[in-house]
């Protein structure tokens, strides 16, 4: 405990870090305040109390802004959709592939295209959002309400983008990720209080057991997020003028879960297709009725088995498009590096691809188990709001953002010659850890 208090004092002793933390809290407060500003022309007293299905997941990520029909009703999610589209284009379209290889200037152009693409996406999604508002809550429905709401929601999303960029520039952590995490965390206190009230005094031991299980699940997600398979890389001795550089050994860190949370997002979006298609023939076929019922219930074994299989497939797919063994092998060859015992070039690429394939399977299975754990928790008696924090998209995003933020704080402390936040060992980041050895 004394170590933790000392770390907090050290954090606020660094002027730049203190300013960045205060700026982050200020921008977050603005975002949370905007989440409760209801759209003009909507009566908040007549809104639905909650959202279900895909809308429920979206509402959780937005911290209730969706169900509150606020000016930030879609939050930063259209920007995330645009980012995914641009990321896929960098694989399929040569022009975007070229931009990606141009370094910082190329990334700036891709970011600009992402911002531009966000506008039509949020305009299209705002139309769908208006359709979800129950008619009784709209005071004066009509064309003017639709157009004005589309403009306001679009402006709200662009403002959220601006807040995210400001947090990245003036605050601590990744701003876009921070905004999503804050929306999720804002629901946690209410979920815990609701769970405690539901269990009552008679079942206080069960509530404590649920908290212990939640802690263990969080630890498991941290392990999955941080787990890497390090491939040793040797660099030959280099001589430049009168300077001689000894050979160095470094490591390529291949993450066990290189795909992050994206497979769950992709799989979740497809899980609504069977129920929607089955609803067309629901009254004409018993099979369609059966599929519609089972795939509308996310606690059914049919839903969860299909969900888990899709996550495993998408984990391999997203890992394949985000980690390129050929490019890694080419970069090593150009920089004079090689994997000991493996020939440079094609053999190195095949070696990396083989290792990546082997470590992706346990990572994909673990990710699938984490994704379906909220349904298991709900079946075991946990309330619906609290069960959402036992896994799935929410927990993985929370853990990832917190770890990235702690890494940044850790870097500030070490630069100022303070002890890190961890008493022993190091909190592994997303970059390679290298060990230099004399040849």
PyMOL commands that set and color helices and strands:
alter all, ss='L'
color gray80, all
select helices_A, chain A and resi 2-13+15-34+44-46+53-61+77-92+94-100+104-132+135-137+143-170+175-185+188-199+204-226+262-270+273-280+286-296+301-322+325-334+346-379+384-390+392-415
alter helices_A, ss='H'
color red, helices_A
select strands_A, chain A and resi 228-235+238-240+243-245+248-255+337-338
alter strands_A, ss='S'
color yellow, strands_A
deselect
rebuild
show_as cartoon
